[in-house]
Amino acid sequence: MVVQGKEDLFDKKLGAVVQKIVAAGATPVIFKDNPNFEPDLSQCVLFKKRGWIDAGKNCNIPYSFVSETQDSMNRVIDATKLKYPTTIVIDPKLVMCNEVECATSIGNTALYKDANHINTKAAIVLAERYLTLRGNPFAS
């Protein structure tokens, strides 16, 4: 696999770590990055809830942006999974996104505490959603 710059470094370092985990007889687990976006869309969700901005404002993250910023690293992770098939890969985008956008809230739960980090309540909501929609990645 040929990648450029920081992707090449990521590929080498990730491969080395996963190889060591597999050699030790353990199962590597890799989490792909959750969608992120500037400006901080968690404020958008909060402001909409409080009535400070139009209730119809879309606070979701465009999937095209997520794809543009994360696809190169995701390809490295996918190639690592192919090389080390026992690796478990968990991708939060599978339960947060569709082809158009990625949610910043589900029901009444805001997912982010800032532009990139999932809040504690959202982690539980997303885990339950992942189990329901994708199954338990740790089940043999």
Sequence and secondary structure as in RCSB ss.txt:
>XXXX:A:sequence
MVVQGKEDLFDKKLGAVVQKIVAAGATPVIFKDNPNFEPDLSQCVLFKKRGWIDAGKNCNIPYSFVSETQDSMNR
VIDATKLKYPTTIVIDPKLVMCNEVECATSIGNTALYKDANHINTKAAIVLAERYLTLRGNPFAS
>XXXX:A:secstr
    HHHHHHHHHHHHHHHHHHHTT   EEE      SS HHHHHHHHHTTSS TT   SEEHHHHHHHHHHHHH
HHHHHHHHSTT EEE THHHHB SSEE SEETTEE BSSSS B HHHHHHHHHHHHHHH  TT  
